[in-house]
Amino acid sequence: MNPIAQPIPLIQTSPARVRRRSIQGLLTPLYQLAETSEHLLAGSCGSFRSGAEEFSLARFIFDGPRGGGESIRLGIFAGIHGDEPEGTIALVRFLTELAGAPALAAGYRIYAYPVCNPTGYEDDTREARGGKDLNREFWKSSLEPEVCLLEGELWKHAFHGIINLHSDDTSDGLYGFVHGPDLSKDLLRPALWAAEQHLSRNQRVVIDGFAARQGLIDGGYPGILAAPADAQPMPFQLTFETPQDAPVHLQVEAHIAALKCILAEYRTVIALGQNI
């Protein structure tokens, strides 16, 4: 008598996580540069666990040559969406260039966060490994550890200006969002002009669902990385976007051109204000 065949139980297995990018490989040159540079300080704003792994949220501080008064505190953030590495690469390049030409950052104390979403960067996903789009979580009592750490930085350092670097796979050109005082627009306009040396601008009247004028959008999504709503004084706040389908090296150059332009323009604004 043949035994009755028993069904083979199905074993549910999780697919192996593919590591497409190495944070260590990206940031090691900056850590090495910080060991010899008198202007660049490497560190972290905290760490968190994701599953069995521990991640550190890297922070680099670049102290430019001192100006005539208090240093301008500028926060530059990249990689809040893990599948947008172009801004991350650009910020690493930008810090490297500043180390070679510190006068570009004269009067500034720059706080740079190249990989705001470490798990998303490793996994090449927009969201963090917890499944959330971190750029919709700010100032909503979020429990996402990356958001909590970055909110702490935004509170503690009371930045005079905040710049977010992004790339957009639905855009055919450069554009940006502004928040806060009108000065934000006055800084984004020349930054777009400077970046147009490398890529064309998005001239559509609607970009990413928002009304736009010459690539400038006033407003944005709720929950984006930004200063606290009650910050006093409110810093200028810019989000700079490159078209992700463009060659990466051109996006990197466009980001760097925009950053250099903003440094120069804001320094001029401060100088004029002091002479009034």
C-alpha positions in Angstrom: 0.0 0.0 0.0 1.4 3.3 -1.0 1.6 6.0 1.6 -0.5 9.0 1.1 1.6 11.8 -0.3 1.9 14.8 2.0 2.0 18.3 0.7 5.4 19.9 1.0 5.2 23.0 3.2 6.1 26.2 1.6 9.0 28.0 3.3 8.7 31.8 3.1 12.1 33.4 2.7 13.0 37.0 2.4 14.9 38.0 -0.7 18.5 38.8 -0.1 19.1 42.6 0.2 21.2 43.8 -2.6 23.8 46.4 -1.6 24.3 48.6 -4.6 26.2 51.4 -2.9 28.8 51.7 -0.2 28.5 54.7 2.2 32.0 53.9 3.5 33.4 54.0 -0.1 31.7 57.3 -0.7 32.8 59.1 2.5 36.2 57.6 3.2 38.0 60.3 1.1 36.3 63.0 3.2 37.3 61.4 6.4 40.8 61.2 5.2 40.8 64.8 4.1 39.5 65.9 7.5 42.6 64.4 9.1 44.9 66.9 7.3 42.6 69.8 6.7 42.5 72.7 9.2 39.0 73.6 8.0 37.1 70.3 7.7 35.9 68.4 10.7 34.3 64.9 10.3 31.8 63.5 12.7 28.3 62.3 13.2 25.0 63.7 14.5 24.0 60.3 15.9 23.4 56.7 15.1 20.4 54.4 14.9 19.7 50.7 14.3 17.9 49.2 11.4 17.3 45.5 12.0 20.6 44.0 13.2 22.7 46.9 11.6 23.8 50.2 13.1 24.0 53.3 11.0 25.7 56.6 11.6 24.3 59.9 10.2 27.5 61.6 8.9 28.0 65.3 9.5 30.9 67.3 8.1 31.6 70.9 9.3 33.6 73.2 7.2 34.9 76.3 8.9 35.8 78.9 6.3 38.3 81.7 7.0 36.8 84.1 9.5 35.0 87.2 8.3 34.3 90.4 10.2 31.7 89.0 12.6 29.7 85.9 13.5 30.1 83.0 11.0 27.1 82.4 8.8 25.7 78.9 9.7 24.6 77.1 6.6 23.1 73.6 6.6 23.4 71.6 3.3 21.5 68.3 3.1 21.6 65.6 0.4 20.4 62.1 0.0 17.1 62.3 2.0 15.8 60.2 -0.9 18.1 57.3 -1.2 17.7 56.9 -5.0 18.9 60.4 -5.7 22.7 60.0 -5.3 23.6 62.9 -7.5 23.2 65.5 -4.8 25.2 63.3 -2.4 28.1 63.0 -4.8 28.0 66.7 -5.5 28.1 67.6 -1.8 31.2 65.4 -1.3 32.8 67.0 -4.3 31.9 70.5 -3.0 33.5 69.9 0.4 36.6 68.6 -1.4 36.8 71.7 -3.5 36.3 74.0 -0.5 39.2 72.2 1.3 41.4 73.1 -1.7 40.1 76.7 -1.9 38.9 77.7 1.6 38.4 81.3 0.6 35.2 80.3 -1.3 33.6 79.7 2.2 35.1 82.8 3.9 32.8 83.9 6.7 30.8 80.6 6.7 30.5 77.6 9.0 29.0 75.0 6.8 27.3 71.9 8.2 27.0 69.3 5.5 25.0 66.1 5.7 25.7 64.1 2.5 23.7 60.9 3.2 20.5 61.8 5.2 18.9 58.5 4.4 21.7 55.9 4.8 19.5 52.8 4.4 17.8 54.2 1.3 21.2 55.1 -0.1 22.5 51.6 0.4 19.3 50.0 -1.1 18.8 52.5 -3.9 15.3 53.3 -2.7 13.5 56.6 -2.3 12.2 55.5 1.1 14.2 54.5 4.2 14.4 50.8 5.1 11.5 51.4 7.5 9.3 52.1 4.5 8.7 55.9 5.0 9.5 58.8 2.6 11.6 60.7 5.1 11.0 64.0 3.2 7.4 64.0 4.3 8.0 63.3 8.0 9.6 66.5 9.4 7.9 68.3 12.3 5.1 65.8 12.4 6.2 64.0 15.7 7.8 61.3 13.5 9.5 58.4 15.1 11.8 57.8 12.2 15.3 57.9 13.7 16.9 59.8 10.8 14.2 62.5 11.0 14.6 62.8 14.8 18.4 63.2 14.4 18.1 65.8 11.7 15.4 67.7 13.5 17.8 67.9 16.4 20.4 69.5 14.1 17.9 72.0 12.7 17.0 73.0 16.3 20.4 73.1 17.8 22.3 75.0 15.1 19.6 77.6 14.2 20.9 77.9 10.6 20.9 81.2 8.7 20.2 79.2 5.6 19.2 75.7 4.6 19.8 74.1 1.2 18.5 70.7 0.1 19.9 68.9 -2.9 17.7 66.7 -5.0 17.3 65.2 -8.4 13.9 64.6 -10.2 13.3 61.8 -12.6 10.2 63.5 -14.0 11.8 66.8 -14.8 13.5 67.8 -18.1 15.5 70.6 -16.5 16.7 72.4 -13.4 14.3 74.0 -11.0 13.9 74.7 -7.3 11.6 75.3 -4.3 11.8 78.2 -2.0 10.5 78.6 1.6 10.8 81.2 4.2 11.7 84.9 3.5 11.7 86.5 0.1 15.5 86.4 0.2 15.2 82.7 -0.7 13.9 83.6 -4.1 16.7 86.2 -4.5 19.2 83.4 -3.9 17.6 80.7 -6.0 17.3 82.8 -9.1 21.1 83.4 -9.6 21.8 79.8 -8.5 19.7 78.6 -11.4 21.4 80.9 -13.7 24.8 79.6 -12.6 23.7 76.0 -12.9 22.5 76.7 -16.5 26.1 76.7 -17.5 25.8 72.9 -17.3 22.1 72.0 -17.8 19.0 73.7 -19.1 16.2 75.0 -16.9 12.7 73.5 -16.7 10.5 76.3 -18.1 7.1 74.6 -17.6 4.4 76.5 -15.8 3.6 73.4 -13.7 6.4 71.4 -12.3 5.9 68.4 -10.0 2.3 69.5 -9.6 3.1 73.0 -8.5 2.8 76.3 -10.3 6.2 77.4 -11.4 7.8 80.5 -13.0 11.1 80.2 -14.7 11.9 77.1 -12.7 11.0 78.6 -9.3 8.3 77.2 -7.1 7.1 79.0 -4.0 6.1 76.4 -1.5 6.3 72.7 -1.5 5.1 69.5 0.1 4.2 69.3 3.8 6.7 67.5 6.0 9.8 68.3 3.9 13.2 68.8 5.6 13.0 72.5 6.8 13.5 74.8 9.7 11.0 74.6 12.6 7.9 76.6 11.8 8.6 79.0 14.8 12.3 79.5 14.0 13.3 83.1 14.7 14.7 84.5 12.5 13.4 82.3 9.8 16.4 81.2 7.6 16.4 81.2 3.8 15.5 77.8 2.5 16.1 76.4 -0.9 15.5 73.0 -2.5 17.6 72.6 -5.7 16.6 70.0 -8.2 18.5 68.6 -11.2 16.9 66.5 -13.9 17.9 62.9 -13.0 17.9 61.6 -16.5 20.7 64.0 -17.4 24.3 62.7 -17.2 25.4 62.4 -13.6 28.6 64.5 -14.1 26.5 67.4 -15.4 24.1 67.2 -12.5 27.1 67.2 -10.1 28.5 70.3 -11.8 25.2 72.0 -11.7 24.7 71.4 -8.0 28.3 72.7 -7.2 27.8 75.8 -9.4 24.5 76.5 -7.6 26.2 76.1 -4.1 29.1 78.4 -5.0 26.7 81.0 -6.3 24.6 80.9 -3.2 27.7 81.4 -1.0 28.8 84.4 -3.0 25.3 86.0 -3.2 24.4 85.6 0.4 27.8 86.9 1.5 27.1 90.0 -0.6 23.6 90.4 1.0 25.1 90.2 4.5 27.8 92.7 3.6 25.3 95.2 2.2 23.1 94.8 5.3 26.0 95.6 7.6 26.7 98.8 5.6 23.2 100.1 5.7 
